[in-house]
């Protein structure tokens, strides 16, 4: 198991109570990890100040930095009293995600924890642009937390897709399971793995009569069952490699954007581990519309895992 020795907690300066801090402290309590609480901020008023010399800029940010420092000290005090090793720091960067990634490079943490927000009625995570860029660029596992408590023991599921042997995604599946297992083991839990497969690509359309719209033709039950058997075998093979018991291995049929969030809600999963592969196209950076829609809908915390050795897009 990869040891979790240092955790960088990205603190939202606009909220008093931070789920990220509380959950990072839970992990630190179980692992003995050192915590660094970090506020990265930027104000439009500082944009002009960046053209001044460093001394002038320091004077401009001093009141804001002092306020953030007090906030971090308030959060750190009970953690230190409980025996945690806690450092605090404040940075001013634009854009924010680049400042956070630079802090990751300086600190070399084993895990980054950051608050995000979930709106229960809309079933949507309210990700900021900073969140999306971190999902794409953070070089270490990124835990995006929401405002709810974990079960005891925690319930962690690794979302995988073993139907791509030889692809970078196949290697990423192993990383996803390893990181989920690291966190689960540290917190005294057993991870699950889940794979969602769809038969939509098998549907054909009856051409119908001239000028009339076609209709989907029914799928051959034998073909569907053969596909299900194939995916089940691939999933079981992946589970066996990582010594995950069959009772903790789930094959779900459906459209992943809907089926995975439904599975997470039904089973009360606290953390879903997912992979993020950054792709470049000119200056655009995307994960893929399906992945983004899944992330938006999941009613859980998210552990984002990028391929080992991957560089930002």
Secondary structure as GFF3:
##gff-version 3
##sequence-region A 1 313
A	DSSP	beta_strand	6	10	.	.	.	ID=ss1
A	DSSP	alpha_helix	19	31	.	.	.	ID=ss2
A	DSSP	beta_strand	34	41	.	.	.	ID=ss3
A	DSSP	alpha_helix	45	49	.	.	.	ID=ss4
A	DSSP	alpha_helix	54	81	.	.	.	ID=ss5
A	DSSP	beta_strand	86	92	.	.	.	ID=ss6
A	DSSP	alpha_helix	96	107	.	.	.	ID=ss7
A	DSSP	beta_strand	111	115	.	.	.	ID=ss8
A	DSSP	beta_strand	118	119	.	.	.	ID=ss9
A	DSSP	beta_strand	124	125	.	.	.	ID=ss10
A	DSSP	alpha_helix	129	137	.	.	.	ID=ss11
A	DSSP	beta_strand	142	145	.	.	.	ID=ss12
A	DSSP	beta_strand	156	159	.	.	.	ID=ss13
A	DSSP	alpha_helix	168	186	.	.	.	ID=ss14
A	DSSP	beta_strand	192	197	.	.	.	ID=ss15
A	DSSP	three_ten_helix	200	202	.	.	.	ID=ss16
A	DSSP	beta_strand	205	206	.	.	.	ID=ss17
A	DSSP	beta_strand	215	216	.	.	.	ID=ss18
A	DSSP	alpha_helix	221	241	.	.	.	ID=ss19
A	DSSP	three_ten_helix	246	248	.	.	.	ID=ss20
A	DSSP	beta_strand	249	253	.	.	.	ID=ss21
A	DSSP	alpha_helix	256	267	.	.	.	ID=ss22
A	DSSP	beta_strand	271	275	.	.	.	ID=ss23
A	DSSP	beta_strand	279	281	.	.	.	ID=ss24
A	DSSP	beta_strand	284	286	.	.	.	ID=ss25
A	DSSP	alpha_helix	289	297	.	.	.	ID=ss26
A	DSSP	beta_strand	301	305	.	.	.	ID=ss27
###
